Amino acid sequence: MHHHGYLWTGPKERFDNEALRRPPHPQPPPAPVSDEDVKAEQLLKRYREVVAEFPTSDLPPIETAYWLIKPRSLVRGTWDEPKEAAAWIGERLTEYAPRFASERDRDTTRLARLVSVAAEQLHAGTDVSYGFYLERPSYLSLAVVTCSPNRSNPELACPVA
């Protein structure tokens, strides 16, 4: 078992595009029955866009394990030890804390507790995902995903294998 780290920052409005953060349903919507079925055509078009974009988008997936199907280039680090992966989270929290929109989120005791909890979760084989609002309407997403196998989605392959 090992762990992969992921980091995303960007406009909050882009992060809110949940359609590109969810894996597409395995079954496409029904095809339009006539040329006048505009709603069905739009739904099918949107479904095709999500099928094409979800695996390649850098947006954080709603389910943390789905980072594993994203491009290999999005992996920010790989660690065999949960403590090393949690330390990476701690380093990123320290780096971004001055930009956190909430003063509560900048509290160093709280951030240290998050790192400690992350180490425990990773040791147990659970993924870790944290998100913070940054200054301006921006967002930071940090995730460490347990790999080989992933506990919540064991069928997902390792992106660096």
C-alpha positions in Angstrom: 0.0 0.0 0.0 1.2 3.5 -0.8 -0.3 7.0 -1.0 -0.6 9.7 -3.7 -1.0 13.4 -3.0 -3.1 15.8 -5.1 -3.5 19.6 -4.9 -5.8 21.9 -6.7 -6.3 25.6 -6.4 -8.6 27.7 -8.6 -11.6 29.8 -8.8 -14.5 28.8 -6.5 -16.9 29.0 -9.4 -14.9 26.4 -11.4 -14.8 24.1 -8.3 -18.5 24.4 -8.1 -19.0 22.8 -11.5 -20.0 19.5 -10.0 -20.9 17.8 -13.3 -17.2 17.7 -14.1 -16.3 16.5 -10.6 -18.6 13.4 -10.7 -17.8 10.3 -12.8 -20.4 9.8 -15.5 -23.2 7.4 -15.0 -22.3 4.0 -16.6 -25.4 4.2 -18.8 -26.0 7.2 -21.1 -29.3 8.9 -21.1 -31.8 7.8 -23.7 -31.3 9.1 -27.2 -33.7 11.7 -28.5 -36.8 10.1 -30.1 -37.3 12.9 -32.6 -35.4 16.0 -33.9 -37.7 18.1 -31.8 -36.6 16.5 -28.5 -34.2 19.3 -27.6 -34.0 18.5 -23.9 -33.0 14.9 -24.6 -30.4 16.1 -27.1 -28.9 18.6 -24.7 -28.8 15.9 -21.9 -27.0 13.5 -24.2 -24.6 16.2 -25.4 -23.8 17.1 -21.8 -23.3 13.4 -20.9 -20.8 13.0 -23.7 -18.9 16.1 -22.6 -18.7 14.7 -19.0 -17.5 11.3 -20.3 -14.7 13.0 -22.2 -13.7 15.6 -19.6 -14.1 13.9 -16.3 -11.0 11.6 -16.6 -8.8 14.4 -17.9 -10.0 17.4 -15.9 -7.8 18.6 -13.1 -10.8 19.4 -11.0 -11.0 17.5 -7.7 -13.5 14.6 -7.9 -16.3 14.6 -5.4 -15.3 11.1 -4.4 -11.6 11.3 -3.4 -10.7 7.9 -4.8 -11.5 9.0 -8.3 -8.3 11.0 -8.3 -6.7 7.7 -9.2 -8.2 7.8 -12.8 -7.0 11.3 -13.4 -3.8 12.0 -15.4 -0.6 10.8 -13.8 0.8 14.3 -14.1 -1.6 15.5 -11.3 0.1 13.3 -8.7 2.1 15.7 -6.5 3.9 13.1 -4.5 3.9 9.4 -3.6 4.8 7.9 -0.2 5.0 4.5 1.3 4.5 5.7 4.8 1.3 7.5 6.0 3.4 9.8 8.2 5.3 11.1 5.1 2.0 11.7 3.3 0.6 13.5 6.3 3.7 15.6 6.5 3.2 16.7 2.9 -0.3 17.8 3.9 1.1 19.7 6.8 3.6 21.4 4.5 0.9 22.5 2.1 -1.3 23.7 4.9 1.6 25.8 6.2 2.2 27.1 2.7 -1.4 28.2 2.1 -2.5 29.1 5.6 -1.7 32.8 5.1 -4.2 32.9 2.2 -7.1 31.1 4.0 -10.2 33.3 4.0 -11.2 32.2 7.5 -9.1 33.2 10.5 -10.3 30.0 12.2 -8.7 27.9 9.4 -5.4 29.6 10.0 -5.2 28.5 13.6 -1.9 26.5 13.9 -3.3 24.2 16.6 -6.2 23.3 14.4 -3.9 22.7 11.4 -1.6 20.4 13.4 -4.7 18.4 14.5 -5.7 18.0 10.8 -2.3 16.6 10.0 -2.5 14.2 13.0 -5.9 13.0 11.9 -4.7 12.6 8.4 -1.8 10.4 9.5 -4.3 8.2 11.5 -6.7 7.9 8.6 -4.0 7.1 6.1 -2.5 4.5 8.4 -6.0 2.9 8.5 -6.1 2.8 4.7 -8.6 5.7 4.4 -8.3 8.6 1.9 -7.9 12.1 3.2 -9.4 15.2 1.6 -9.4 18.8 2.9 -10.7 21.9 1.3 -10.3 25.6 2.2 -11.6 28.9 0.9 -8.8 31.2 0.0 -8.7 34.9 -0.4 -10.6 36.2 -3.5 -13.2 33.7 -4.4 -10.6 30.8 -4.7 -10.5 27.3 -3.3 -7.8 24.9 -2.2 -8.3 21.2 -2.4 -5.8 18.8 -0.8 -6.1 15.0 -1.0 -4.1 12.0 -0.3 -5.4 8.8 -1.8 -4.5 5.3 -0.6 -3.5 3.1 -3.5 -3.0 -0.6 -4.3 -5.8 -1.1 -3.5 -8.0 1.8 -2.6 -10.3 0.8 0.2 -13.4 2.6 -1.1 -12.9 1.7 -4.8 -10.5 -1.3 -5.0 -11.1 -1.6 -8.8 -9.4 1.7 -9.5 -5.9 1.1 -10.8 -2.8 2.9 -9.6 -2.0 5.9 -11.8 1.8 5.4 -11.6 2.0 1.6 -12.0 
